[in-house]
Amino acid sequence: MQSFTASDGLRIAYRVDDFTKPWAGAETLVLLHSAMGCGRRFFSWIPDLAKHFRVVTPDLRGHGGSEIPSEDRPLTLARLVADVTELMDHVGAPRAHYVGTAAGGYLGQRIALDEPERVIRLSLFGSAPGLKQSQALSWIPIVQEKGLRGFLADTITDRFPIGQCDPELVEWFLDQAGANDPTYIARFITLMADQDWSDEVAQIRCPTMVVMPGLGKIGDHSAYEPMREIPDVVMTTYENTPNNVWDFAPSRCVADVIDFHAGASGRGRPAEANRKT
């Protein structure tokens, strides 16, 4: 892991993985993780992606190896987005592919809306236009009572297909997510649960892939409907899958990302625009 200092003085951790041909001039792909996650959660994604792209994986502020902002420091969506764009300037990638899971996808959407020149292609996994149409605020009192790990353990079937995936993966997920600072996570969830840009999402102009977990319970599936108005969109449902497809079905996710994003530079088959399955 490396780190850089954001414009407000907070330290942001990140890593860069690149196993492309040195002479090929590979494009950069950014992986943005979900709330309570960290870049390490993409451990099974990076080996294959890094053969096609220079992969940049930050830990969002307050997560993983990044510094936790003090409670007197405002936490805003604009600040979280700035952390990402400042990091991309730091690593010399003014334009990149973006892949976001859940809250990480909110940041990817906002970058595509607010700074469209920065985004080549965008993939979103379990990431509607904001978290307002969800039960997220109801999580906070449960977390205060049971702790992050306890809350996640009690709701694990919302996220993983128990009995159909590696139980050690589930335990590792609980340990990783449960180790976050609960006070900061409450702030982060409160912020995200106030976000809704359904009326703006059709303004995204880059090719976009939206993956919806078929059994996802984190948000209302109707929240995805405005995304069908994105001019160049592929919307795919992973049928019969709980929310955290990026954790328990990494091979499928990575194959779809490579298929969709590598096509932008002729290294793979471009996804068909407006294919909705």
C-alpha positions in Angstrom: 0.0 0.0 0.0 1.0 3.6 -0.7 -0.6 6.8 0.5 -1.1 10.4 -0.5 -2.4 13.5 1.3 -5.7 14.8 0.1 -6.2 18.6 -0.3 -7.8 18.8 3.2 -4.8 17.1 4.8 -6.2 13.6 5.3 -4.0 10.6 4.4 -5.6 8.3 1.8 -4.2 4.8 1.2 -4.1 3.1 -2.2 -2.3 0.5 -4.2 -1.4 0.2 -7.9 -1.2 -3.2 -9.7 0.0 -3.4 -13.3 0.9 -6.6 -15.1 0.3 -5.3 -18.6 2.9 -5.3 -21.3 5.2 -2.3 -20.4 5.1 -1.1 -24.0 1.4 -1.3 -24.5 0.4 1.9 -22.7 -2.3 0.3 -20.6 -5.3 2.4 -19.5 -6.0 2.9 -15.8 -9.0 1.2 -14.1 -10.1 2.3 -10.6 -11.8 0.0 -8.2 -14.0 1.7 -5.6 -15.2 -0.5 -2.7 -18.4 -0.5 -0.7 -19.1 0.9 2.7 -17.4 -1.0 5.5 -15.0 -2.4 2.9 -11.5 -1.7 1.7 -9.4 -2.2 -1.3 -8.3 -5.6 0.0 -11.8 -6.9 -0.6 -10.9 -6.9 -4.3 -8.1 -9.5 -3.7 -9.6 -12.0 -6.2 -10.4 -9.3 -8.8 -7.0 -7.7 -9.2 -4.8 -10.5 -10.6 -6.9 -10.9 -13.8 -7.8 -7.2 -14.1 -4.1 -6.2 -13.8 -3.3 -8.2 -16.9 -5.5 -5.8 -18.9 -5.2 -2.4 -17.0 -3.1 -0.5 -14.6 -5.4 -1.0 -11.6 -5.7 1.6 -8.9 -7.5 0.6 -5.7 -7.9 3.2 -2.9 -9.3 2.8 0.6 -12.0 5.4 0.9 -11.4 7.8 3.8 -12.2 6.3 7.1 -11.8 2.7 5.7 -8.9 0.3 5.6 -5.6 1.9 5.7 -6.9 5.4 5.1 -7.1 8.0 8.0 -10.4 8.4 9.8 -11.5 12.0 9.7 -12.3 13.6 13.1 -15.9 14.2 13.9 -15.5 18.0 13.6 -14.4 17.5 10.0 -17.4 17.7 7.6 -18.1 14.4 5.7 -19.7 15.1 2.3 -20.1 13.2 -1.0 -18.2 16.0 -2.7 -15.2 15.4 -0.4 -15.3 11.6 -1.0 -15.4 12.2 -4.8 -12.5 14.7 -4.5 -10.4 12.1 -2.7 -10.7 9.9 -5.8 -10.1 12.5 -8.4 -7.1 13.9 -6.5 -5.7 10.4 -6.3 -6.1 10.0 -10.0 -4.2 13.3 -10.6 -1.6 12.0 -8.1 -1.0 8.8 -10.1 -1.1 10.6 -13.4 -4.4 9.3 -14.8 -6.8 12.2 -15.6 -9.0 9.7 -17.5 -9.8 6.2 -16.4 -12.2 3.4 -16.3 -14.2 3.2 -13.0 -15.7 0.2 -11.3 -17.7 0.7 -8.1 -19.5 -1.7 -5.7 -22.4 -0.2 -3.7 -21.2 3.0 -2.2 -18.1 3.0 -4.4 -20.4 3.1 -7.3 -22.1 6.2 -6.0 -18.7 7.9 -6.2 -18.2 6.6 -9.7 -21.6 7.9 -10.8 -20.9 11.3 -9.3 -17.6 11.5 -11.1 -19.3 10.5 -14.4 -21.9 13.2 -13.8 -19.8 16.0 -12.5 -16.5 15.5 -14.3 -17.5 13.4 -17.4 -14.2 14.0 -19.2 -12.5 11.8 -16.5 -14.5 8.6 -17.2 -13.9 6.3 -20.1 -16.4 3.6 -19.0 -18.3 2.9 -15.8 -19.4 -0.3 -14.2 -21.7 -0.5 -11.2 -22.3 -3.5 -9.0 -25.3 -3.2 -6.6 -25.2 0.6 -6.9 -28.4 2.5 -7.6 -28.5 6.3 -7.9 -27.9 6.9 -4.2 -29.1 5.0 -1.1 -32.1 7.1 -0.1 -34.5 4.4 -1.2 -33.3 1.8 1.3 -33.5 0.8 4.9 -29.9 1.9 5.6 -30.7 4.3 8.4 -32.4 1.5 10.4 -29.0 -0.2 10.6 -27.4 2.4 12.8 -29.3 1.6 16.1 -28.6 -2.1 15.5 -24.9 -1.5 15.0 -24.9 0.6 18.2 -26.5 -2.3 20.1 -24.7 -5.3 18.6 -21.6 -3.8 17.0 -20.7 -3.9 13.3 -19.7 -7.6 13.3 -22.8 -8.6 15.2 -25.1 -6.6 12.9 -23.5 -8.1 9.8 -23.6 -11.6 11.1 -27.3 -11.3 11.9 -28.0 -10.0 8.3 -25.4 -12.2 6.5 -28.0 -13.9 4.2 -28.8 -10.5 2.7 -25.2 -10.4 1.5 -24.0 -14.0 0.9 -25.6 -17.3 -0.2 -24.8 -19.2 2.9 -24.1 -22.9 2.1 -23.1 -22.1 -1.4 -19.9 -20.2 -0.8 -16.7 -20.6 1.2 -17.5 -20.3 4.9 -14.0 -19.0 5.5 -14.7 -16.2 3.0 -17.8 -15.2 5.0 -15.8 -15.2 8.3 -13.1 -13.1 6.7 -15.7 -10.6 5.4 -17.2 -10.4 8.9 -13.8 -9.8 10.5 -12.8 -7.2 7.8 -16.0 -5.2 7.8 -16.5 -5.6 11.5 -13.1 -4.0 12.3 -14.2 -0.6 11.0 -14.8 2.3 13.4 -18.5 2.1 14.2 -18.9 5.8 14.9 -17.4 6.7 11.5 -19.4 4.1 9.7 -22.6 5.5 11.2 -21.6 8.9 9.8 -20.8 7.4 6.4 -24.1 5.5 6.2 -26.1 8.5 7.3 -24.5 10.5 4.5 -25.1 7.9 1.9 -28.7 7.3 3.0 -29.5 10.9 2.2 -28.3 10.7 -1.4 -30.7 10.4 -4.4 -29.8 11.7 -7.9 -32.4 9.6 -9.8 -33.4 12.7 -11.7 -29.8 13.3 -12.9 -28.5 9.8 -13.8 -29.8 9.9 -17.4 -27.1 12.6 -17.9 -24.3 10.0 -17.7 -22.8 10.0 -21.1 -20.1 7.3 -20.9 -20.8 3.6 -21.7 -22.2 2.2 -18.4 -22.8 -1.3 -17.1 -25.2 -1.8 -14.2 -25.2 -5.1 -12.4 -28.2 -5.7 -10.1 -28.1 -8.6 -7.6 -31.4 -10.5 -8.1 -31.9 -11.1 -4.4 -30.3 -7.9 -3.2 -32.1 -6.5 -0.1 -29.9 -3.5 0.6 -32.1 -1.2 -1.5 -35.3 -1.2 -3.4 -34.9 -2.6 -6.9 -37.2 0.1 -8.3 -34.3 2.5 -7.5 -32.5 1.1 -10.6 -35.2 2.0 -13.0 -34.0 5.6 -13.8 -30.7 4.1 -14.9 -32.4 2.6 -17.9 -32.5 6.1 -19.3 -28.7 6.3 -19.5 -28.1 6.6 -23.2 -25.4 3.9 -23.5 -26.2 1.4 -20.8 -26.1 -2.4 -20.3 -28.3 -3.5 -17.4 -27.8 -7.1 -16.2 -29.4 -9.0 -13.3 -27.4 -11.7 -11.6 -30.4 -13.9 -10.8 -30.8 -15.6 -7.4 -27.8 -13.8 -5.9 -27.7 -11.8 -2.7 -26.2 -8.4 -2.5 -22.5 -8.9 -2.3 -21.9 -10.5 -5.7 -18.5 -8.8 -5.9 -17.3 -10.8 -2.8 -18.7 -14.3 -3.5 -18.9 -14.4 -7.3 -15.6 -12.6 -8.3 -14.9 -14.6 -11.4 -18.2 -13.7 -13.0 -17.8 -10.0 -12.0 -14.3 -9.8 -13.4 -15.2 -11.5 -16.6 -18.0 -9.1 -17.2 -15.8 -6.1 -16.3 -13.0 -7.2 -18.7 -15.6 -7.9 -21.5 -17.2 -4.5 -21.1 -14.2 -2.3 -20.4 -11.5 -3.9 -22.6 -13.8 -3.4 -25.6 -13.3 0.4 -25.2 -9.7 0.0 -26.5 -10.1 -2.9 -28.9 -8.7 -5.4 -26.4 -12.0 -7.3 -26.0 -15.6 -7.5 -27.2 -17.5 -4.3 -26.5 -20.8 -4.9 -24.6 -23.9 -4.2 -26.6 -25.4 -0.8 -25.7 -28.9 -0.8 -24.1 -28.9 -4.6 -23.7 -31.1 -5.1 -20.6 -31.2 -8.7 -19.3 
